[in-house]
Amino acid sequence: MNWLYVDYMVEKLGIDKIKITELGNLLYKNYGTTMAGLRAIGYDFDYDEYHSFVHGRLPYENLKPDPALKSLLISLPHRKIIFTNGDMVHAVKALSRLGLEDCFEGIICFETLNPTHKNTVSDHEDHDIVNVGSTAATNTNNTNSGTQIFDIIGHFAQTNPDLAILPNSPIVCKPYVSAIERALEFANINPQKTLFFEDSVRNIQAGKRVGLHTVLVGSSQIVEGADFALESIHNIREAIPELWEADMKFEVGYSGKIAVETSVTA
């Protein structure tokens, strides 16, 4: 587990450091992200503070411009959208360091799917995709120190733990199908005419369940749910040359062009 997450859980939430590794693994496995899991089991905290703590101290200086990837992306004559579980500040910083900030139409990020701090999730939110370079809305959060914490470690220590009684998270994120469906709706994208690039197998499988054409990045091994597998995103032109062809089969999205959705996870 990233040491920044560990520090946050110990310093800000008062969680016993001895339990952090096991707790973090259970939260990530069952809720998609540590943050979503923490909220599910009863911890309340300021979303912006959380992101600032765990992302704000990342070594962004280690990211270098990638002119080869920029050239590839610019040459693609199709819509390209970032879809990340990370916050807007993190996504924009990473894109800027890589020199890719001008390569995408917009960013679907944490704030897009979670515009306000809340204890329940509505399926009827109406929020727009955030344009690259724009400022996302600020969350105003109230800490609920009286909330009882669900003992997820104790739950899974049982002989036959019942997954059905796990508490739900108010946070919407990948790999939940509902998160991907919302992202597609926000971007006005037809999943059957979209390529979904991901480095997470479970996100790939969730994307396939909603009808997306899927590309696993970071491995040349095809896995269940992946239509393509790329060792590196730089191999995209060799692996899927039809993306540069006028008569490609993934034709005509809502705007008359293929919608190529690029997912950058955080």
Backbone torsions as a table, in degrees:
resi	resn	phi	psi	omega
1	MET	NA	139.8	178.6
2	ASN	-56.5	132.6	-176.3
3	TRP	-62.1	-25.1	178.8
4	LEU	-68.0	-37.0	175.7
5	TYR	-66.1	-41.3	178.7
6	VAL	-59.7	-48.7	-179.6
7	ASP	-59.2	-42.3	-178.8
8	TYR	-63.4	-46.1	-177.1
9	MET	-64.5	-34.6	179.6
10	VAL	-79.4	-51.3	-173.2
11	GLU	-74.7	-41.4	-173.4
12	LYS	-94.5	-30.9	-175.7
13	LEU	-108.8	-9.2	177.0
14	GLY	71.1	27.5	-179.8
15	ILE	-81.9	139.1	179.5
16	ASP	-61.1	124.4	-176.4
17	LYS	-59.6	-29.2	-179.8
18	ILE	-63.2	-28.8	-176.6
19	LYS	-91.1	-10.1	-169.0
20	ILE	-58.1	-48.7	-175.7
21	THR	-61.1	-49.7	-179.9
22	GLU	-64.7	-43.3	179.7
23	LEU	-62.5	-47.8	-179.2
24	GLY	-59.9	-42.0	179.3
25	ASN	-63.7	-41.5	179.5
26	LEU	-66.6	-41.2	-179.9
27	LEU	-65.2	-45.7	-179.4
28	TYR	-63.5	-43.5	-177.7
29	LYS	-65.3	-39.0	-172.6
30	ASN	-96.5	-16.4	-175.8
31	TYR	-127.5	-0.2	176.9
32	GLY	91.7	-43.2	175.1
33	THR	-139.1	155.6	176.8
34	THR	-60.7	-40.9	-178.4
35	MET	-60.4	-47.3	179.5
36	ALA	-61.9	-38.6	179.6
37	GLY	-67.5	-41.3	178.3
38	LEU	-60.5	-42.1	178.4
39	ARG	-66.5	-37.3	-178.3
40	ALA	-62.8	-42.1	-174.6
41	ILE	-85.3	1.4	169.5
42	GLY	120.8	-3.1	178.9
43	TYR	-79.3	135.9	178.1
44	ASP	-118.5	134.8	-176.7
45	PHE	-159.7	165.2	-180.0
46	ASP	-76.8	122.1	-176.6
47	TYR	-61.8	-42.8	-179.1
48	ASP	-65.4	-40.0	178.4
49	GLU	-63.6	-41.7	179.0
50	TYR	-59.1	-50.9	-178.5
51	HIS	-64.0	-39.6	179.1
52	SER	-62.8	-37.6	-178.2
53	PHE	-71.8	-47.8	-172.9
54	VAL	-88.1	-23.4	178.9
55	HIS	-106.5	-31.1	-174.9
56	GLY	-63.7	-21.7	-178.9
57	ARG	-106.0	12.7	176.8
58	LEU	-68.5	149.8	-179.3
59	PRO	-79.8	70.1	-178.6
60	TYR	-59.3	-24.2	-179.2
61	GLU	-63.5	-16.9	177.9
62	ASN	-76.6	-16.8	176.7
63	LEU	-80.6	131.7	-178.2
64	LYS	-117.8	153.0	177.0
65	PRO	-55.0	141.8	-179.0
66	ASP	-122.4	80.4	-176.6
67	PRO	-62.6	-30.2	179.6
68	ALA	-65.8	-45.1	178.8
69	LEU	-67.6	-38.5	178.5
70	LYS	-60.5	-42.5	178.9
71	SER	-62.5	-42.2	178.5
72	LEU	-61.3	-47.6	-177.1
73	LEU	-65.3	-42.8	-180.0
74	ILE	-64.8	-32.5	-178.8
75	SER	-74.6	-16.9	177.8
76	LEU	-74.0	117.5	-175.6
77	PRO	-85.8	44.6	-175.0
78	HIS	-139.8	164.3	176.5
79	ARG	-63.2	139.7	177.8
80	LYS	-136.0	126.1	-175.1
81	ILE	-132.0	135.1	174.7
82	ILE	-81.0	135.8	173.3
83	PHE	-130.7	107.2	-174.6
84	THR	-131.2	149.4	172.0
85	ASN	-76.6	-12.9	-178.0
86	GLY	-75.4	169.2	178.6
87	ASP	-81.1	165.8	-175.6
88	MET	-62.0	-44.1	-179.1
89	VAL	-58.7	-45.1	179.4
90	HIS	-61.8	-46.8	-178.1
91	ALA	-62.4	-44.8	-178.4
92	VAL	-66.7	-40.0	178.2
93	LYS	-61.7	-45.5	-178.5
94	ALA	-64.2	-44.9	178.9
95	LEU	-62.1	-42.0	-179.3
96	SER	-63.3	-44.0	179.6
97	ARG	-63.8	-32.9	179.4
98	LEU	-83.2	-8.9	-178.6
99	GLY	74.6	26.6	-174.6
100	LEU	-112.7	12.5	-173.4
101	GLU	-64.6	-20.1	-179.3
102	ASP	-98.5	8.8	-173.1
103	CYS	-96.7	-7.3	-173.7
104	PHE	-126.3	147.3	178.8
105	GLU	-69.6	-36.4	-177.5
106	GLY	-170.8	-179.5	-178.0
107	ILE	-130.8	126.6	169.1
108	ILE	-101.9	115.7	-171.2
109	CYS	-130.7	-169.3	-179.2
110	PHE	-54.9	-46.5	-176.9
111	GLU	-65.7	-28.6	179.0
112	THR	-63.6	-46.2	-176.5
113	LEU	-87.0	-17.7	-178.1
114	ASN	-133.1	69.1	-172.5
115	PRO	-68.1	-22.2	178.8
116	THR	-139.3	158.7	175.5
117	HIS	-78.2	125.4	-178.7
118	LYS	-154.7	162.5	-177.5
119	ASN	-95.9	-13.6	177.0
120	THR	-131.0	158.0	-177.8
121	VAL	-110.5	127.4	176.4
122	SER	-96.6	144.9	177.5
123	ASP	-92.0	10.2	-173.4
124	HIS	-124.0	31.2	176.8
125	GLU	-72.8	152.5	178.6
126	ASP	-133.0	93.2	-176.9
127	HIS	-132.7	144.6	-176.1
128	ASP	-86.8	157.3	171.4
129	ILE	-62.8	142.7	-178.8
130	VAL	-88.6	125.6	178.8
131	ASN	-70.2	146.6	178.2
132	VAL	-57.8	129.8	177.7
133	GLY	92.0	-7.5	-179.8
134	SER	-85.0	168.7	-179.0
135	THR	-100.8	126.0	-179.5
136	ALA	-77.8	160.0	178.7
137	ALA	-66.6	148.0	178.9
138	THR	-90.9	137.1	178.1
139	ASN	-87.2	138.9	173.7
140	THR	-110.6	112.2	-171.5
141	ASN	-116.4	141.2	176.1
142	ASN	-112.8	121.9	-178.9
143	THR	-72.2	130.5	178.3
144	ASN	-107.1	88.4	-174.0
145	SER	-72.4	-12.9	-177.6
146	GLY	-90.6	0.6	-177.6
147	THR	-69.8	135.9	177.3
148	GLN	-77.6	134.9	-178.3
149	ILE	-89.7	127.7	177.9
150	PHE	-74.0	128.5	-178.1
151	ASP	-82.9	84.4	-176.7
152	ILE	-71.3	-30.6	177.0
153	ILE	-65.8	-46.4	177.6
154	GLY	-63.6	-36.4	179.6
155	HIS	-60.8	-46.7	-177.5
156	PHE	-80.9	-6.4	174.8
157	ALA	-80.0	-12.7	178.4
158	GLN	-68.8	159.1	-178.4
159	THR	-61.5	-47.2	179.6
160	ASN	-130.3	78.0	-178.1
161	PRO	-63.0	135.5	-179.0
162	ASP	-89.3	108.8	-178.5
163	LEU	-66.5	-23.7	-175.8
164	ALA	-67.0	-22.1	-177.3
165	ILE	-96.0	3.8	175.3
166	LEU	-62.5	135.2	179.3
167	PRO	-67.4	147.8	178.6
168	ASN	-80.7	155.4	177.0
169	SER	-100.1	140.1	175.0
170	PRO	-75.9	-8.2	-178.7
171	ILE	-87.9	132.4	178.1
172	VAL	-98.4	124.0	-177.7
173	CYS	-159.5	162.4	168.7
174	LYS	-64.1	145.8	13.9
175	PRO	-96.4	20.4	-179.7
176	TYR	-68.9	135.6	179.8
177	VAL	-58.3	-38.2	-178.9
178	SER	-60.3	-34.7	178.7
179	ALA	-67.2	-43.4	-179.8
180	ILE	-67.4	-40.3	178.7
181	GLU	-62.7	-40.5	177.8
182	ARG	-64.7	-42.2	179.7
183	ALA	-60.3	-43.0	178.8
184	LEU	-63.1	-38.9	179.5
185	GLU	-67.3	-45.2	-179.9
186	PHE	-59.1	-41.0	-176.2
187	ALA	-87.0	-3.1	-178.7
188	ASN	57.5	54.6	-175.2
189	ILE	-118.6	137.5	174.1
190	ASN	-88.7	116.0	-176.5
191	PRO	-59.9	-30.5	-178.1
192	GLN	-73.6	-8.9	179.3
193	LYS	-123.4	33.3	-174.6
194	THR	-135.1	141.0	171.6
195	LEU	-101.6	130.2	-176.8
196	PHE	-113.3	109.9	-179.1
197	PHE	-94.2	129.3	-176.5
198	GLU	-149.2	151.3	173.6
199	ASP	-106.0	4.0	179.6
200	SER	-109.7	124.4	-179.0
201	VAL	-62.3	-42.7	-177.5
202	ARG	-70.6	-29.6	173.8
203	ASN	-69.7	-37.4	175.7
204	ILE	-59.5	-45.9	-178.1
205	GLN	-66.6	-35.7	175.7
206	ALA	-66.9	-40.4	177.4
207	GLY	-61.9	-39.4	179.0
208	LYS	-64.8	-35.2	-179.0
209	ARG	-66.2	-23.7	177.6
210	VAL	-96.5	5.1	174.0
211	GLY	97.5	10.1	179.1
212	LEU	-76.5	150.3	166.7
213	HIS	-82.6	131.5	-167.1
214	THR	-119.0	143.8	178.9
215	VAL	-130.1	112.7	176.4
216	LEU	-83.0	125.4	-178.8
217	VAL	-108.4	134.5	179.1
218	GLY	110.0	-1.3	179.2
219	SER	-153.0	142.7	177.1
220	SER	-91.4	-0.8	-179.2
221	GLN	-89.2	122.1	174.4
222	ILE	-68.8	132.1	176.8
223	VAL	-118.1	167.9	178.3
224	GLU	-57.6	127.1	179.8
225	GLY	99.0	-14.4	-178.8
226	ALA	-99.8	131.1	175.6
227	ASP	-86.0	-31.1	178.5
228	PHE	-135.4	157.9	174.5
229	ALA	-138.8	128.1	-178.8
230	LEU	-120.2	127.7	174.6
231	GLU	-61.3	-36.5	178.8
232	SER	-142.5	146.2	176.8
233	ILE	-61.6	-21.7	178.5
234	HIS	-68.6	-13.5	-179.9
235	ASN	-89.1	6.3	-171.7
236	ILE	-59.9	-38.9	-176.4
237	ARG	-69.2	-36.6	178.6
238	GLU	-72.4	-36.2	-175.6
239	ALA	-80.4	-36.4	-176.6
240	ILE	-132.5	66.5	-176.1
241	PRO	-64.0	-23.0	-178.2
242	GLU	-64.7	-15.3	176.0
243	LEU	-63.0	-23.2	-179.4
244	TRP	-99.8	6.6	-178.7
245	GLU	-100.5	142.6	-176.5
246	ALA	-67.8	-29.4	-175.5
247	ASP	-104.1	30.3	-176.9
248	MET	-59.6	153.7	-174.4
249	LYS	-73.7	-26.6	178.5
250	PHE	-84.5	61.0	-170.3
251	GLU	-93.9	161.5	170.8
252	VAL	52.4	86.0	168.8
253	GLY	-82.9	-160.3	-177.2
254	TYR	-64.4	-27.4	-176.5
255	SER	-98.4	8.0	-178.1
256	GLY	91.5	2.4	178.9
257	LYS	-131.3	160.1	173.5
258	ILE	-62.0	143.5	174.0
259	ALA	-101.7	108.8	-180.0
260	VAL	-99.8	110.2	-177.2
261	GLU	-98.0	120.3	178.9
262	THR	-101.9	124.7	-178.4
263	SER	-105.1	122.9	176.8
264	VAL	-115.6	109.6	-175.2
265	THR	-89.5	155.8	-179.3
266	ALA	-125.6	NA	NA
